[in-house]
Amino acid sequence: MSGATAVPAAAGKLRAAVLGSPISHSKSPQLHGAAYRHLGLDVDYTRVQVDESTLGEFLQEAGTGPDWLGWSVTMPLKSAMVGHMTTVSDRVRTLGVLNTVVHRTGEDGARRLHGENTDVDGIIKAFAEVSAGADEPNPTPPATERIFGLIGAGGTAAAALAAAAEMGFGSAVVYARSPERAASLEPVADALGLVLLLRPLELFHQDLSKGLVPQALVSTLPPRAADQLGADLPTLPAGTALLDVAYDPWPSALATGWERSGGVVVSGLAMLLHQAVHQVELFTADTAHPAGPLSESSHAQMVDSMRAALGGGAALN
């Protein structure tokens, strides 16, 4: 299987990995490694190159074994992996995408794969870092009348809509190049109770100029794909927050333009950090040193060590 071989862990070690293609750029090993060191767990966390054509073979061969704790899942597998799960969370069932696979042992001793989506948690907590205002008391407008903005309609877009609903937004506007892909988000929005407005990407600047400014905006486009959107932005209301999922290079041209126009920005590294924190909690739940029951201070130290593994707190905003 080309590029999808996972080397067995050394005796006594547990395994976890990030799966996707391309995968060499992933910062997940740094994040998870810092967490497991804090917990005192001997976990071999690696990158494994897997795409849609090699996923089935990986699951039948390299992905088997009792030493797996779980997998972080990135593109292009977030949708493709769902159908291979034994069970999925309600969140994954609604969204149709996952980013986390937890290995569990059933009462019969059989290994089971459970799908979860911690991207939602990552988005919510990333916005909390810049006090986006989506979950703060603000009578004008009421929470349910706030508008959430989304650029792009890929695998992370559904998670962003779930985050919007959990943060109390009542409606969302999606800007995308592909109307067909954007339309695939309509049943997700319906299930989440969100009013969805689909707009062509080329109308993004025009809408902002006319006052259609979301209180929180997520760009899910790949690196540099949103660069042109950062030019000639109108003056933005104070506190208008942008989360740019593409964190390399940082700051992105979109983030630079957004901040220049009066908005606040948060790097996708913050989302990456917080989604990984919840993954660690899920992966270690059945180990000798689970992250979930940590004291508040110890959990904060774990998060700080993971943040430092990304290059320090300053890199996140």
Order of alpha helices (4+ residues) and beta strands (2+ residues): beta-alpha-beta-alpha-beta-beta-alpha-beta-beta-alpha-beta-alpha-beta-alpha-alpha-beta-alpha-beta-beta-alpha-beta-alpha-alpha
